[in-house]
Amino acid sequence: MNAEIDLDTLAEAAMNLERAGIENPRREARLLFELAGGDATRFETYLVRRAAHEPYSRIRGRREFWSLDLALSSDTLDPRPDSETLIDAALEHLSDRAAPLRVVDFGTGSGALLLAFLVEFPNASGLGIDILPGAVGTARANALALGLSSRAEFVFGDWRGDWSQDDHGAARLGADIILANPPYIPSGAMASLQPEVVGFDPLAALDGGADGLDAYRALAPVFRDALNPGGFAFVELGLGQAGDVATIMAGSGLMMAGTRQDLARIERCLVLRPPG
């Protein structure tokens, strides 16, 4: 049996994390202590990983999003509270919680956005698409754990691929609601990201090309073709991107129906409507 962790060990752990440049080192040490369950060997392993800037959520293997406890994997983005702004925006624009909506989540990752939406709209069903196979497997596992697998389908594929047909060649319905958190970090800014982000989130979920807008250019015609009349798209934005993304979407005929700010008062969500 491993020795129990005493208070002196915990204090030393906090100092080591502080020297490694970890913010709130005492809180982080306490969280890792609790995660280790009093096992000194496991605690030391966790400390080494955290001192290397691996996020606590990655060490734990889970992240809370919209009060849902979600599993993570190396192929999934670690969902942040900023992304909850899309669900807030959906609740603002959609008055009928009982509507049988069809949702498509582009770049689903852990399934966070789609699953949160399905919790709030109990008669909705959805499709999550991701280009990383590990993300698809993780999202399916999360849906199963949350009792949502009967309403949530996850598929591997490119946004512009043949996701509109199921495995039997039958056409999938268009989308009443689109959710998307595309990569939007300019390539030149990747190196300046926190090591917890650039070192552990999949780069495919972060790098948005030279100006950070490549994914929006690719998605604009897809949104136009997928979105049903009367539908909405809720799209996450990077800092200062609202105007440029709205212009890109307008080029495909999609109309801006508003934006929503996150808690830091950054325009984080662009709301779009189809033409007509």
Beta strands, then each sheet from edge to edge (+ up, - down):
strand 1: 62-65
strand 2: 68-71
strand 3: 102-106
strand 4: 125-130
strand 5: 152-156
strand 6: 175-180
strand 7: 227-236
strand 8: 255-261
strand 9: 267-273
sheet 1: 1+ 2-
sheet 2: 5+ 4+ 3+ 6+ 7+ 9- 8+
end
